[in-house]
Amino acid sequence: VVAVTGCGTRHDRPAAVGGEAGVLAGALGASRALIGAYAPVAAALHGSRARLVGELDARERAGAGALAAALRAVGRAPVPAPAGALAADLARARRAAAAGDGQGALHALADAQLAAGWVRLGALPLLTDPAHRRLVANLAAGGAGQQTALLAALGREPLPVAFAGLTPA
Amino acid sequence: MRTRRALLGSALAALLVAPATARAAAVQRRAAAVEVRVLRDLIHAEDAAAEAYALAAQATGDPLLARVRDHDRLHAVALRAQIEALTVSVALSPPGSAARDPDAAPLAAARGLAAARRAAVVHEQARVAALDAAIGVLTDDGLLQTVASVMAAHAQQLAAVRLAAGRAPLGTGAA
């Protein structure tokens, strides 16, 4: 989603391709991809699980709106579709939903939240504006909380690992 | 051979550059001092949180509270590693730190499972808010990512203790 053009040190922050706008666009791409998966997954569910996915959709839309506003304020950049684990997890969620496997779709969404967390964590040090860093960190934290809600809805351990699975290298 | 004019030019350039370099160094030193202070506060808060959860888990026998205690201990370890990388050490908080921490004290003092879970919800909300504020002042890349991962963990803990307290997992804020 974002590329680094140098090795950063404490006071020599690496520049991201596309600058601040490019990094925000990458984070926005992750949010839009999640939003694109919520409706089909919700359609494969009923009751409280469908309502939960609807709530996650609304929260992600709010986060995407904040990212889009931040992006507009700093410039323009193409919003990329996510790749890697996030794309794979969301494709799995859509396939499961299309097959009527709501349970499988929820498992894949929980995995996708973790993958989106990694995208956001990776974007964080590439941002220069403290307000943007807080925005993206809050989206990562919000996604982690949403992952716990999904895990609990699936009857899985809500706190499977420390650091929300986002232990930096 | 350098001419007198060239030498004067070099000297003048050095005079102009030196104050700017000194100012930049001073700004960096101040930023580093702020980061150390913020990080030290976060470490003490994680120590206090771990102790508060330990007390609450012992009082209630709740495995969820014990699990959060273990995670908070790991957060403190990770944050200590970060501050040690800045050649600063922070001693382990002495016993009783939870009672002295305004955010952790109600959890440490909670008696009964329902009261402990309610106190845990309030405590986790405070931790997420404190970590969010810290993100706004940190500049070091590794620190930012570590603190963001700890914030994400507290957002998970908040959702888990909200559920345990009989509430919806997600509150009104971002986390």
Interface residues (C-beta under 8 A of the other chain):
Chain A: G8 R10 H11 R13 E55 R59 G63 G117 R120 L121 L124 P125 P130 A131 R133 R134 A137 N138 L139 A140 A141 G142 G143 A144 G145 Q146 Q147 T148 A149 A152 P158 L159 A162 F163 A164 L166 T167 P168
Chain B: Q28 A32 L64 R67 V68 D70 H71 L74 H75 A78 V128 L131 D132 I135 G136 V137 T139 D140 D141 G142 L144 Q145 T146 V147 A148 S149 V150 M151 A152 A153 H154 A155 Q156 Q157 L158 A159 A160 L163 P169 L170 A174 A175
